Amino acid sequence: MSKKQIEECVRNSMEAYFKDLRGAEPDRMYDMLVRVVEKPLLEVVMTHAEHNQSRAAEWLGLNRNTLRKKLVEHKLLK
């Protein structure tokens, strides 16, 4: 999947989100979107990095401590 396809997936998901709201005002959308995207991102990257936090942090462009904090937040540490 290309970056463009990922962008389109996010765009379509956000359009569906607004449709599901049926005119209601959204609240804290940025935080919601980051949370729902971040967890599967971390799960997949950690799997492909064979749970090597240093490697995963490098791939993600994060400091290892930041990655570890996010893994704890999402209850993804083994």
Backbone as CSV, one residue per row, in Angstrom:
resi,resn,N_x,N_y,N_z,CA_x,CA_y,CA_z,C_x,C_y,C_z
1,MET,0.854,-1.171,0.000,0.000,0.000,0.000,0.900,1.234,0.000
2,SER,0.598,2.148,-0.868,1.387,3.376,-0.971,0.912,4.417,0.044
3,LYS,1.732,5.443,0.211,1.355,6.552,1.100,0.036,7.164,0.636
4,LYS,-0.121,7.267,-0.675,-1.335,7.852,-1.238,-2.560,6.992,-0.878
5,GLN,-2.411,5.672,-0.905,-3.516,4.786,-0.548,-3.856,4.906,0.935
6,ILE,-2.831,5.061,1.775,-3.072,5.245,3.211,-3.819,6.560,3.444
7,GLU,-3.387,7.619,2.751,-4.077,8.908,2.868,-5.541,8.773,2.462
8,GLU,-5.790,8.058,1.377,-7.164,7.874,0.898,-7.993,7.074,1.898
9,CYS,-7.384,6.083,2.511,-8.060,5.286,3.530,-8.469,6.173,4.713
10,VAL,-7.563,7.022,5.161,-7.862,7.942,6.268,-8.960,8.915,5.852
11,ARG,-8.846,9.460,4.648,-9.844,10.408,4.148,-11.232,9.757,4.107
12,ASN,-11.315,8.551,3.555,-12.601,7.847,3.476,-13.152,7.543,4.861
13,SER,-12.273,7.152,5.781,-12.707,6.856,7.152,-13.237,8.106,7.839
14,MET,-12.587,9.238,7.626,-13.043,10.485,8.241,-14.376,10.927,7.641
15,GLU,-14.555,10.754,6.335,-15.839,11.086,5.715,-16.950,10.211,6.294
16,ALA,-16.659,8.930,6.484,-17.647,8.018,7.078,-17.939,8.421,8.519
17,TYR,-16.914,8.867,9.242,-17.093,9.325,10.630,-18.070,10.499,10.671
18,PHE,-17.861,11.488,9.787,-18.759,12.643,9.755,-20.175,12.234,9.356
19,LYS,-20.285,11.310,8.430,-21.606,10.817,8.018,-22.311,10.155,9.213
20,ASP,-21.562,9.349,9.968,-22.132,8.661,11.133,-22.575,9.641,12.223
21,LEU,-21.953,10.816,12.277,-22.328,11.818,13.274,-23.711,12.410,12.998
22,ARG,-24.147,12.323,11.754,-25.477,12.839,11.340,-25.705,14.282,11.799
23,GLY,-24.686,15.103,11.572,-24.809,16.521,11.894,-24.388,16.908,13.301
24,ALA,-24.157,15.941,14.175,-23.695,16.259,15.529,-22.282,16.826,15.456
25,GLU,-21.954,17.661,16.407,-20.622,18.264,16.457,-19.596,17.242,16.931
26,PRO,-18.490,17.095,16.203,-17.423,16.206,16.688,-16.705,16.841,17.864
27,ASP,-16.022,16.005,18.652,-15.312,16.492,19.827,-13.953,15.806,19.921
28,ARG,-12.913,16.598,20.094,-11.553,16.076,20.297,-11.153,15.076,19.214
29,MET,-11.433,15.435,17.977,-11.168,14.549,16.846,-9.692,14.201,16.700
30,TYR,-8.836,15.176,16.886,-7.407,14.919,16.709,-6.940,13.841,17.669
31,ASP,-7.260,14.002,18.940,-6.854,13.008,19.943,-7.443,11.639,19.625
32,MET,-8.717,11.612,19.224,-9.375,10.357,18.890,-8.669,9.669,17.725
33,LEU,-8.382,10.429,16.684,-7.748,9.842,15.509,-6.341,9.329,15.822
34,VAL,-5.575,10.102,16.558,-4.223,9.672,16.927,-4.285,8.371,17.727
35,ARG,-5.197,8.289,18.673,-5.305,7.085,19.508,-5.689,5.856,18.676
36,VAL,-6.664,6.012,17.783,-7.121,4.836,17.034,-6.148,4.408,15.952
37,VAL,-5.307,5.312,15.496,-4.299,4.959,14.484,-3.016,4.470,15.151
38,GLU,-2.672,5.076,16.271,-1.397,4.782,16.927,-1.299,3.328,17.403
39,LYS,-2.346,2.805,18.003,-2.269,1.451,18.553,-2.004,0.400,17.472
40,PRO,-2.791,0.348,16.377,-2.481,-0.650,15.355,-1.126,-0.404,14.689
41,LEU,-0.731,0.850,14.558,0.596,1.154,14.017,1.672,0.521,14.889
42,LEU,1.579,0.730,16.187,2.564,0.172,17.112,2.529,-1.351,17.098
43,GLU,1.337,-1.942,17.061,1.221,-3.405,17.038,1.923,-3.997,15.824
44,VAL,1.658,-3.432,14.664,2.240,-3.966,13.431,3.748,-3.760,13.397
45,VAL,4.195,-2.575,13.758,5.636,-2.299,13.744,6.365,-3.199,14.736
46,MET,5.812,-3.354,15.932,6.464,-4.211,16.922,6.537,-5.662,16.433
47,THR,5.504,-6.126,15.784,5.521,-7.484,15.244,6.622,-7.632,14.198
48,HIS,6.697,-6.694,13.278,7.704,-6.770,12.215,9.119,-6.547,12.734
49,ALA,9.239,-5.823,13.837,10.551,-5.602,14.467,10.872,-6.718,15.454
50,GLU,10.022,-7.746,15.475,10.197,-8.888,16.387,10.296,-8.431,17.847
51,HIS,9.489,-7.436,18.183,9.386,-6.855,19.530,10.698,-6.227,20.018
52,ASN,11.573,-5.886,19.080,12.808,-5.181,19.404,12.477,-3.689,19.447
53,GLN,12.419,-3.140,20.656,12.004,-1.744,20.821,12.963,-0.762,20.174
54,SER,14.242,-1.043,20.222,15.212,-0.139,19.598,15.003,-0.074,18.097
55,ARG,14.809,-1.224,17.480,14.579,-1.279,16.033,13.260,-0.585,15.685
56,ALA,12.208,-0.894,16.435,10.901,-0.289,16.171,10.962,1.233,16.329
57,ALA,11.633,1.694,17.368,11.762,3.140,17.587,12.484,3.797,16.416
58,GLU,13.519,3.147,15.926,14.268,3.683,14.781,13.358,3.760,13.553
59,TRP,12.627,2.690,13.285,11.725,2.675,12.130,10.669,3.771,12.219
60,LEU,10.181,4.011,13.434,9.134,5.003,13.641,9.668,6.430,13.743
61,GLY,10.973,6.556,13.908,11.555,7.884,14.079,11.281,8.450,15.458
62,LEU,11.190,7.545,16.433,10.931,7.939,17.820,12.123,7.604,18.701
63,ASN,12.218,8.302,19.801,13.154,7.937,20.842,12.641,6.649,21.474
64,ARG,13.534,5.748,21.868,13.116,4.468,22.445,12.256,4.659,23.688
65,ASN,12.595,5.646,24.518,11.799,5.914,25.722,10.384,6.378,25.366
66,THR,10.273,7.162,24.304,8.956,7.611,23.848,8.143,6.422,23.361
67,LEU,8.777,5.539,22.600,8.097,4.337,22.137,7.617,3.513,23.321
68,ARG,8.486,3.309,24.279,8.127,2.506,25.452,6.928,3.117,26.178
69,LYS,6.912,4.434,26.325,5.798,5.129,26.970,4.497,4.873,26.212
70,LYS,4.558,4.948,24.897,3.374,4.715,24.073,2.920,3.256,24.159
71,LEU,3.854,2.326,24.218,3.504,0.917,24.350,2.790,0.666,25.671
72,VAL,3.255,1.325,26.727,2.621,1.190,28.051,1.223,1.793,27.999
73,GLU,1.084,2.978,27.397,-0.215,3.660,27.291,-1.243,2.768,26.604
74,HIS,-0.800,2.043,25.584,-1.707,1.196,24.803,-1.747,-0.249,25.308
75,LYS,-1.081,-0.478,26.435,-1.038,-1.821,27.049,-0.512,-2.871,26.072
76,LEU,0.591,-2.540,25.394,1.172,-3.421,24.399,2.494,-4.043,24.813
77,LEU,2.953,-3.778,26.032,4.190,-4.389,26.483,3.927,-5.803,26.962
78,LYS,4.820,-6.688,26.598,4.689,-8.085,27.009,5.368,-8.290,28.352
